[in-house]
Amino acid sequence: MPRVEVVFALPLVQDVTVVQCREGASVREAIEQSAVLMRHPDIDLERVGIWGRRCALDDTVRAGDRIELYRPLTADPKEVRRRRAARRGGAGTAKVRD
C-alpha cells in the first residue's frame, strides 16, 4: 500500500499528514483520506501538485509521493520583482550601452 504525504503550507506553519492509500488510489482519494479539507475548508482543489509539479485529482499516487495543495498567489511575482528593483535603485539590472 503506497504511503504518501499530503501537505498544505500556511504562512507560518505546514499541515503535513502521512496516509496509507490503497493500491491505485487517486490524488483526490489521498487528500480526502488525510482529512486536510476538514481542517482547512477554504482549500481550492484546482491547485494541486506532486513534488512541485501540477497534477490532476484523478492521477494515481505512488509510494513516497508528496501531494501539495497550493494557495492562490497574494501578489504578482513580476510586480514584486519590479518593486524590489526600484527600491535598490535598479541595482542588478542589465544596462544597455549606446
HUFENPE-V208847 format. One record per pair of residues at least 6 apart in sequence whose ideal C-beta (glycine too) atoms are under 7 Angstrom apart, sorted by sequence separation. I is the first residue (numbers start at 1). J is the second residue. D is the distance in Angstrom with one decimal. If there is no record, write none. Layout:
I|J|D ; I|J|D
This chain:
31|37|6.7 ; 37|43|5.9 ; 49|55|5.5 ; 61|67|6.9 ; 7|14|6.1 ; 8|15|4.5 ; 36|43|6.8 ; 48|55|6.1 ; 85|92|6.9 ; 21|29|6.4 ; 85|93|5.9 ; 7|16|5.1 ; 21|30|5.2 ; 48|57|6.5 ; 5|16|5.9 ; 6|17|4.9 ; 19|30|5.7 ; 21|33|6.6 ; 45|57|6.3 ; 5|18|5.5 ; 6|19|6.4 ; 19|33|4.7 ; 3|18|6.3 ; 4|19|6.0 ; 19|34|5.2 ; 50|65|5.1 ; 51|66|5.3 ; 50|66|6.6 ; 52|68|7.0 ; 3|20|5.4 ; 4|21|6.0 ; 17|34|4.1 ; 50|67|5.8 ; 1|20|4.9 ; 2|21|4.9 ; 17|36|6.0 ; 48|67|6.6 ; 49|68|4.9 ; 1|21|6.4 ; 48|68|6.8 ; 1|22|6.3 ; 2|23|6.9 ; 15|36|6.0 ; 27|48|6.2 ; 48|69|5.7 ; 49|70|6.6 ; 1|23|6.4 ; 48|70|6.8 ; 2|25|6.9 ; 47|70|3.8 ; 6|30|5.9 ; 15|39|6.3 ; 6|31|5.7 ; 15|40|6.7 ; 4|30|5.3 ; 43|69|5.3 ; 6|34|3.8 ; 8|36|5.4 ; 27|55|6.0 ; 44|72|6.8 ; 28|57|4.1 ; 6|36|5.5 ; 27|57|5.1 ; 28|58|6.7 ; 26|57|6.5 ; 30|61|5.2 ; 8|40|5.7 ; 26|58|5.1 ; 27|59|5.1 ; 26|59|6.6 ; 36|69|6.7 ; 26|60|6.3 ; 27|61|6.0 ; 8|43|6.3 ; 24|60|5.9 ; 25|61|5.5 ; 31|67|6.5 ; 30|67|5.7 ; 21|61|5.7 ; 27|67|5.8 ; 4|61|5.1 ; 2|61|5.6 ; 7|66|6.1 ; 2|62|5.8 ; 3|63|5.8 ; 7|67|6.8 ; 2|63|4.1 ; 4|65|4.5 ; 5|66|4.7 ; 6|67|4.8 ; 7|68|5.2 ; 8|69|4.4 ; 5|67|6.7 ; 7|69|6.9 ; 4|67|6.0
